[in-house]
């Protein structure tokens, strides 16, 4: 799979705008500012295909990227407190509508900041995917920000904080060092075949 050939396809600000699924989709979910856009850019070998912002909650749409006959889907970040209630409701409806729709959703990469315990929203999302039997992989972002001992401690913490942790595939990722990129590409390639 040639990841450099990925292209932005379209984005939708409201659930009702999204057309029916016509191909395999792989989604990226996580709280605001967890690094979804940075991860997408790194995996696709592009600097600014997905817009990166220092301002949390910037991605307010569902963005679709085409990659050799599949869609990579960037879901809006959740859990950012400093947005209007109406925006939160719209984002929530957008994400929930997408996840509850009858789509050809092969996998969700659930991003969690490695530096911190999972938020209540992260745990709610993980529980939703388990209950809905949606396949997912946890990607621990910002791995380069921790020293080896701190990483060990956080991984031990995640084992206690995340239900079924031993049964969930998880990948440490850094958009700075490229750690985890090949593992993520391998999963996408397998699902796209």
N, C-alpha and C positions, 0 to 999 in steps of 0.2 A: 504494500500500500504506500503510495507516494503522499506523505503527509504535507509536503510543501505545496501541493496542488489544491489544498482546501480553500474554499471561497465562502465569503459571507453570502447567504442566500436571502434571508428576509427576517423581519422582526415583527412582533405583535404586542400591542399594549393591553389588549383585552382578550379574554378567552374566546369569546364568540367569533373573533376574527380568524382563528386558527383553522385552516382547512383540515379535512380528514387525513390521517396518516397514510402515506403511499410508499413508505420504505422503512427500513430498520432505523431506529433512533436510539442514540446513546446520550443520556442527559448528564449534566453537571449541576449539583445542588450544594448549597451550604449557606451559612449566615453571611450577612453583608461584610465585605472587606476580608474574606477568608482567602482570597486569591484565585477565584474561578477564572477570571479573564487572563491573569498571568499564566495560569496552568495551561489554558487552551492555547495561548500564544506559544508557549514553550514546547508543548507536545506537537504543535503544527509547524514548528520551526519558523514562526513569523514574529515580528516585533510588535505589530499593532493591528492584527486582524480583529481581535477582540479588544474593545476599548478598556484600558486600565485607568482607574481613577484612585486618587488618594482619599477621595470623599466616599465614605461608606454609603451604601444604598443607591449608588449611581445607576446600576443596571436595573431599569424599571420595566424592561420588556423581556419577552422570551425571544432569544436570538437563535436563528437556525444557520448552521454552516454546513455546506455540502462537502463530502469527502468520498470520492469514488463510489457513488451510489447509496451512501448512507447520510443521515443527518446527525451532526453533533449539536446538541441543544443546550444552550446556556440559560439556565433558569434564573430569575431575579433572586438576589440575596434576601434572606429573611432575618428578622430579629433586630433590625436597626431602629432604635427608639426615636430618633430625631427627624421623623418624617410625619407629615400630616396623617391623621387617622383615615381620611379618604384614600390616600395613597396606599396605606397598609392594607386596607380592605380590598383595593383593586389588585395589589400584588398577591394577596392571599387567594383571591378568587382566580387569578391567573395561574398560580402554581397548582392549587387544588383542582381546578378544571383540567389542566394538562394531565395531572397524575391520575385523575379518575376517569379520563377519557379512554376509549377503546383504541389505543395507539399501539404501534409495533415497537414498543419500548423494550429493548434488549437488556439494558443495564443502566443503573444510575451510579455515577461516581459521586459519593457523598463526601464533601470536603470538610475537614475539621482542623482547626488550627492546633498544631502539635504542642504549642507552648502552654495551652490552657485545657482544663477539663471541658468536656463537651457541654454546651449550653443546654438549657431545657428544650429549646427549639431543635437542637441537633438530636437530642434523645427522642423527641416526639417524631421527628422525621425518620429516624432509624426504626422506631417502633412501628410507624406507619408502613414502611417498606417490608418489615418482617411480617406484619399482619396481612398485608396485601399480596404477599409472595412476589414482590418485585425484586429481581436480582440486583444486588448492589455491591460495591467495593468501597471501603472507607479509604480516603486519601488524606494522610496527615500532612498538611501544608506547612511551609515555613520551617522545615526541618533543619535548615542551615543556621537558624537562630539559636539553637540549643547545643551545649557542649555534650559530649558522649554520656557523661553521668546524668545530666539533666534529661537526656532522651530516654535513658533506661528507666529513670524514675517516672517520666510521663507515660511510657508504655506500660509500666506496672500499674500506674493509676488508671489508664484506659481499660485494662483488663478487669478492674473492679467497677469502673463507672459505666461501661457499655455492656448491656445485656448480650449474652451469646458471643462475647468477643472472640473466644477461641475458635468459633465456627465461621467467623467473618474474615474474608480476605482483606488485608490492609497493606497499604503501601506508604512508605515515607517519601515525601516529595519536596523538592526545592526548585523554584524557578531561577534561583541564582546559580546553583551548582549543576542543575540538570539531574539530580538524584531522582529516581523513580520514573523518568521519562520513558525509558525503554520498556519498563513493565507495563505502563499505561498503553503505550503504542501496541504492544503485543496483544493485550486484551482487546483493543479496538479492532486490530487486524483480524483476530479470530472471530469476532462477532460480525465483521463486515463480509466474511467469506460466504 
